[in-house]
Amino acid sequence: MIRMKDIAAKLELSQTTVSHVLTGKHAHYRISPATVARVRTMADKLGYRSSALARAFRDRKSYSMALAVEDLTNPFWTGVAIGAEREAEKEGYTLVVANTSGNAERERRTVQLLQERRVDGLIVSPVTVADQALVDLRRDGLPFVQIDRSIKGEDIPCVRTDHVTGSALAVDHLLRRGRREIAFVGGPVEIQTFQLRLAGFRKAMARHGLKPAAVELIEPTSKAAQEAVRGILSRKPRPTAIYTANIWITLGALRAVRDARLSIPGHLEVVGFDDIAEADLLAYPLTTVAQDVEAIGRESFRLLLRVMRGQKVPREVLLPPRLVVR
């Protein structure tokens, strides 16, 4: 059986250095990438296999983290999970991913199950801004950070895209294109993400001395968006642009435009929040506000590690969006 001290002897390194690399603690101890690569290469060559169970008993940790999100069918959350998982692997942790479906009771059961499984920490997107299950979780002492949304009145770190700036990017782009009658279609303001995107939209319009052509607050589904945009398109005068606040709303809006037999950008333009894979292949040119979803996952995991280590962390980490013009 190959042991850490065998790898250390082969490389003429200390066993402590080898241990830090193979247990994922190299970043914390600032071990050089070259040394990390040497240790991992030698470990693979010699056929070293760590005992995760032994390490967990020794350190009184499970070396597992959890990510609880609303909807894994949404590419946003899938990208977040990929980013968090890659960072977890680098640090020697296993990531457990759970789907809450945006339901408070399901979230409560999920959190309880994860506590019973003794995960070391949790990354979670709160279902509501008054999330009692997560308030209780904090009192129980399990370290966690929030992602995309935050509980009102609680000093818990949160990682999210700068939604206000993202909306400003969309409005400014449409105005540069000569579109001044801009409608907003978004989810309910009870969901903090849409609240921020709507606030950014209103602020950007006011900065240019304009008022929204229409504001439709709906369930964030393709079907609801299709109905809402159908109504917007029947208005006299018809808006010259529509800003849609998430990927499902954007898809519903495009279906409504197609059904009305209108052209983009001839009759109007649509800008959506959240990029769509292969959007350049769509029949309509679709400009989007893109989030770096994997970076959100990475940063949330890094922030959670800092919380667990008792380090000082910011209340909020805002990541910049970017405009993808098509």
N, C-alpha and C positions, 0 to 999 in steps of 0.2 A: 504494500500500500504506500503510495507516494504521499509524503507529508510536506507541510510548508517549509520545514527546515531543510528538506532535500532540495527544494527549489532555491532556497536562499544560498545553500552551499554551492550549487551549480553556477549561480550568478555572482557569487561573492558579495551578496547583499545581506543586511540584517534580516532576521526572521520577522521583526516588527514591520519593516518596510513591505515585505512580501505579504504579510497579514493584512496590512492596510489596503493594499491593491486588491487582493482576492476577496476581501469583505466589503469592497465598494467605498472605502473611506479615504481613498487617495486624494480626492479633491479637497477634503477638509484639512488634510495634512500637507497639502501643496507638493505632492510628489510629481515629478516631471512626467509629461506624456511619454517621453522616450523610455523612462524606467517602467512606467505602467505597461507599455507595449512589450518590453523585454520580459517582464514577469508573466504576463498572460501568454506570450508565445511559448515560454519554457513550460508553463503549467500544462498547456495543450500538448506539447511535445512529450512530456513525461506521463500524461494521462491522469493528471491530478483531478480529483473530484471532492468538492467540499461537502461537509456534513451540515446541511442547513439546520437539521434538528438539534445537533450538538451545539451549534452556534446560538440558536434560539434559547436553549436551556442555560447556556453560560451567561448570555447577556440579558436574560429575562425579557426578551423581545421576540416578536413573531417574525420580524423582518418582512412584514406585509403591510401595505397601505391600501386604502379603498378610495375609489372614485365613484360618487353617486350623482348621476346626471338625469336630466328630464327625458331625453328621447334619443336613443342611439341610432334611429333611422335618419336623423338629421345629420347631414355631413359636418356641421359645426361641432357637434358633440363627439362624433367619430374621430375627427381630427384632434380634438382636445385629448381624447383618450390615448391616441397614438403618441402624442407629445409627452404626456405624463408617463406612459409605460416605458418609453425609451429612456427617460430620465431616471425612472425607478430602477431599471436594469443596470444603468451605469453606477448607481449607488448601492447595488446589492440587495434591492428590495423586489418583492413580487407585488404587482398591482392587481387588486380585485376590482372589477368594474360592475356596477349595479345600475339598473334602470328604474327610476321612480315614476315615470310616466306623468310627471307633473302633478301627482296626487299626494295630498298631505298624509293620508292614512298609510298609503304604501311607503312613503318616505319614512314615516315613523317605524314601521315594521322593518324596513331595510336597515335603518340605523341601529335598531335593537339587535338584529341578526349579526351585523358587523361587529358590534360590541361583544357579543357572545363568542364570535370567532377570534376575538382578541387582536384585532388589527392595531397597529401602532399609531395610526393617524388617519385622517379622513379629509378628502377634498370633495366639496359638495356644492351644488347649485340650489340654494333655498327655493322651496316651492312658493313661499309668500314672504313679504317683508316683515311679517310677524310670525315667524316660524317657531312654534313652541317646542317642537321636537329637538331642534338644534340649540335652542336656549337651554333646555334640560341637558343636552349633551355636553355643553360647556361646563355646566355645574358638576357633571359627573367626572370631568377632568380629562376627557379624551381630546388630544390636540386636533384641531381642524382648521382649515382655511376655506373661504368661500370663493366661488368662481362665477363670474358674470353678474351675479346678483348678491345683495347683502341684506342682512336682517337689520331693520330700523332700530337705532338706539343701542346697538351692541358693538363694542369695540373689538371686532373680529376681522382679521386681514382678508382682503378680497382682491382677486386678480380679474381684470376685465379690459376689454377694448374701450377706447375713448369714444363712446357712442355719440356724444355731443359733437365732437370734431368730425366724426364720420358723416353725420347729417349735414354739416356745413360743407363738406366736400361735395356731396350730392347736389345741394342747392346751388353752390357757386358754379359747378359744372353746367347745370341747366341754364343758369343765367348767362353764362358765356356763350351758350348755344342760342341765345335769344328767346328762351322760354321763361315767361314771367308769371303765367297762370298755372301754378303748380299745386297739385293735390297730394295729400298725404294719406296713405292707407297703412294702418299698423294694428298691432294687437292691443288688447285692453291695457290701460295705464296701471291696472293693478299689478301687472308684470313690470318690474323695475326697468328691464331692458328697453321695453317699448316706451316707457315714461321718459327715459333719457333721450331716446332717438326723436321722440316728438318734441321735447324741449329744445333739442339742437336744431330741429327743423324750424320751429317758430322763431327762435333766436336769429337764425341765419336769414330768414325772410324779413324780419323786422330790421335787421342791419341794413338791408337794401330798400327799406321803406315800403315793403310789400306785405300783403296779407295772404294767407293760404286760399287757394281757389276752392278747396274742400278738405275736410278732415274726417276720415272714416275710421272708427275704432271698432275692430271686429275680433272674432276668434282667429288666431293666427293659422288658418287652414287655407288650402287652395280653393276649396269650394266656397267658403265665406268670402274670400277675396274676389273670386269670379263674380259673385252676385253684387258685391259692393262696387266694383269697377264698372260693371254693366250699368249701374245707376249713374255713376260719375260721367260716363261717356254719353249718356242721354241728356245731359244738362245743356242749357242754352245760355250763354255761350259755353262751349266745351273747353275744359282745361287743355293747355298745350303740353303738359307734362304730368307724370305721376311718379311720386317717390314711394317705393314699397319697402316696408320695414323688416322683412325677413324672406328667406328663400321660398317658403310655401306661398306667401302672399304674392311674391313676384311671379311665380308660375301661374297662379290663378289670374293675375292681372293680364298676363300674356294671352291666356285662353280667352279672356273677355275681349281683348283687342282683336284677336283672330276672329271670334264670332261676329264682331261688329264690322268685319271686313275693312278695318282701318289699317293704315301702314305706319310702320316705325322706320325712320323718323319723319316720314312725310306728314302724317296727320298729328302725331304727338310723339313724345319720347318717354321711355320708362327707365328709371334708374333704381336699382335694387340694393338693399343692404344684405350682405353675404354673397360671396362669389358662387357661381355655379360651374361645376366642372364641365369642360368642353362647351362653354357658353358661346365660343366663337363659331360653333357649328349650328347654332340656332338660326331659324329663318329670319329673326329680327336681331339687329345689332343691340346687344344688351350691355350697358355700362353698369358696373357694380362697385359698391364699397366693400373691399375685401378685408377680412380679419386674418391675422396670422394665428390660426387656430392651434397649430402645434406648439407655437411659442407660449400661448396661454397655458397649455398643459404643462410644458416644461417649467414655466415660471411658478405655477401653482405648486408643483412638487418641490421645487427649490425653497419656496417660501415656507411650506409645511416643515421641511427639515430644519429650517432656522427656528421655527416656533418650537419644535421638539427639543432643540438644543438650548433653548432658553435665551436665544439671541434677540436683540432688538429688531423689530420688523416694522415696515410702514403700514399704516392703516389701509392704504389702497395702492395697488400697482396698476397704472394705466398704460396699455400698449397702443401704439399708434396704428390707425387703420390706413389703408391706401386706396386710391381711386384707380380702378382698372377701366380704361376708356376703350370702347369698341365702336 
